[in-house]
Amino acid sequence: MKKKPQAFSASARIKSLKDAVNGIIVVAKEEHNAWLHIVATVIVVVTASQFDLTATELSLLIFAIGLVWVSETFNSAIEALADEVNSELSAGIKKTKDIAAGAVLISSFTAFIIGLLIFLPKI
């Protein structure tokens, strides 16, 4: 049976926003790899402020930073869900976690290459 859509509610949207912010805080506080991303983000932002970057270069850096953070957040969510569903590390859970971690590695490598392409010519 299809659920009837609820009417728009500003208070429900505010609660949803608070929940989303809480999720970001949880990742930043509890995930050790997120701490590395925080450091990398700060380094990139500080470095970018030292150069006269074009709007395109800034956009690429912002996109790369966002890509890594989205990947890390999804990875953390997948790991938390997998741990909740099955506290034992089965082959399927391990495979799922490894794939999600691989996505973070791909996005981090992509961001690193973007950073090199932007910063190396300026150094």
N, C-alpha and C positions, 0 to 999 in steps of 0.2 A: 504494500500500500504506500502510495506516494505521500510524503509529508507536506503539509500546507506551508507555503512560505510565510515567514513572519514579516510584519510591517517594519519599515525602517525605524530604528531606534538609535538616537544619538548616544544614549547611555550605554547601549550594547556595543556600539562602535568604539567608545572610549575604553570600555572594559577590554575589548579585543586588542586595542592598541597597547594598553597596560600589560596584557598577557604577552604580547610580542616583545615588548621592551624587556620584560622579565626573562624571556627566553634568551635574548642577547646577553643579558647580565649573567645568567646561569652559565652560558658558554664561556664568557670572558673570565668568570671566577673559577670554574671547575675543570675546564679542559686545558691541560698543560700545553698542548700544541697551539691553542688560541693565544697563549702568552707570547709564543714566538711570533705569531701574526701581529700582535699588538706592537711588539718591538720593531718588526719589519715595517709596519704601517707608519710608525713614528719616524723611523729612519728615512723612508721614502718621502714623507711630507716635509720633513726638515730639509732634506736634500733638494727637493723640488723648489722650496722657497728660496734657495740660493742661486737659482738659474732663472733666466728669462725664458720661460717655456711658452709655447704657443697654446692656444685653446685646444687644439687637437692633441698635443702632447699631454696636457693636463687631463683631458677627457680620457685618454688611454690609461693613464696612471690611476685615475679614479675607477675606471672600469675594471682594471686589473686587481686593485685592492678589493673592490666589491665582489669580484669573481671568487677570490680566495676566501673571503669571509662567508659568502653564501655556501661555498663548498664545505667549509669547516662546520658551519651551522647544520647543514643537512647531514654531514657525517656524524656529528654529535647526536642528532635526533635519531638517526638510524641505529647507532650503537645503543642509545638509551632504550629504544623500543625493543631491540633484539635482546638486551639484557633483561628487560621486563617480561618478555614472552618466554624466554628460556635462559635461566641463570647458568646452565651448563653450556660449555662451549662445544656445540655440535659442529659437524663439518659444514652444514648449511649456514649456521650463524657465523662461523669463521669466514666462510666465503663471502657472505654479505658484508661483513665488517671490512674485509680486505678490499673488496671492490669500492666501497664508500671511501676508504682511506686512499685508494688509488686515484679517485676523483680529486681529492684534495692535493695530492702530489702533482697531478696533471695541471691543475689550476695554478699551483704555486710555481711550477716550472714555467708555465706560460707567462705569469706575472714577472718572473725573473728575467725572461727574455725581453719582454716589453721594456722593463727598466733598463736593461743593457742597451737596447736600441735607442732609447731616449737619452740616457745619461752619458754613455761612452763618447759620443761625438762632442759633447760639451766639455768633457774633461780634458 
